[in-house]
């Protein structure tokens, strides 16, 4: 059994910063890609940022230059540093990981953490 636990969401003013964390626990052999998605009210879920096992990253155009994804392989954790936040960044943020356990390959989602950007 593998679980993802997210933290770090909250209310922040425009121009502010937040750092999201997502930690995986369970019978993990290795983790391939780690992603952050978000879903705003009335909109579809979208990929915000991805980091591969080799450390390659890519970002949605809307967050390039403002958000940074990183990972700590020893802690099985992915982070999303969000700077210069805008009201349009308000959404429920989810992490997703592609995980090798001792027996199977799984795609696991976190429960979501709410980010609200408002004055």
Secondary structure by P-SEA (a helix, b strand, c coil): cbbbbbcccccccccbbbbbbbbbbcccccccccbbbbbcccccccccccccccccccccccccccbbbbbcccccbbbbbbcccccccccbbbbbbbcccccbbbbbbccbbbbbbcc
